[in-house]
Amino acid sequence: MNGEAEANGGPPFYMASGAEVEIFTQCHQRHLAVMLKGPTGCGKTRFVEHMAWRLGRPLITVSCHDDLTASDLIGRFHIRHDGTQWQDGPLTRAVREGAICYLDEVVEARQDTVVLVHPLTDYRRVLPVDKTGELIEAAPGFQLVVSYNPGYQRMLKDLKPSTRQRFVALDFSFPSPEQEARVVAHESGIDAGMAHGLVALGGRLRMLQDQGLAEVPSTRLLVHAGRLMAGGIEARQACHTAIVAPLSDDPTLVSAMRDLVDATFV
């Protein structure tokens, strides 16, 4: 079941929980940049993939990190045997092609790199390329989308107010239990009963955040466990391997999570 729609040319599977599809569509039509806020693994990336398919636009994704430089986004000259050749970076390619450019976990990038997007997020819709002297106008269909985890961002970094106010913001959270169970069943291939069990476990584990769990289990982790279960791995072993072990190395937290797993899948 997983990936069947995508393989047949259908949209990446996504279940809307509000008006996010309509709002994103309006932002695309009106040249508004979009900021997606929500916990890790709650569906932000899948939503962007779904909307790119829905709008018929190519999608270029950049995973942001501390060492991301302006050249990484815009491009650089490469030395060849016959001289030098300019190669566009992902942001420049998106601007030229009219693609959706998705900067995932944008707060991880350096501030001097992030400010490069400012001219693309207002009426100018241009990208200055200092190294080539170009001022590239965004092709029709270009849209800038960024995402971050607000909980993680508060502990480490923040976006400048001058950057934040250039975006329309959509808040994401984990789906309702019924909706999340449908997602887990679809993505992993397990039956509805097992999917509901995984979602119930996820809900119990998320309550441990107040007891020191740095990151709560994402829908993605539940899907990983479901895929192991669909492949024949026993439920508790699948949960210990795909959910508990990735979340923490703290012996007390691991013990508490394993107890919850054992209580859920007797």
Secondary structure, 3 states (H helix, E strand, C coil): CCCHHHHCCCCCCCCCCCCHHHHHHHHHHCCCEEEEECCCCCCHHHHHHHHHHHHCCCEEEEECCCCCCHHHHHEEEEEECCEEEEEECHHHHHHHHCCEEEEECHHHCCHHHHHHHHHHCCCCCEEEECCCCEEEECCCCCEEEEEECHHHHHHHCCCCHHHHCCEEEEECCCCCHHHHHHHHHHHHCCCHHHHHHHHHHHHHHHHHHHHCCCCCCCHHHHHHHHHHHHCCCCHHHHHHHHHHHHHCCCHHHHHHHHHHHHHHCC
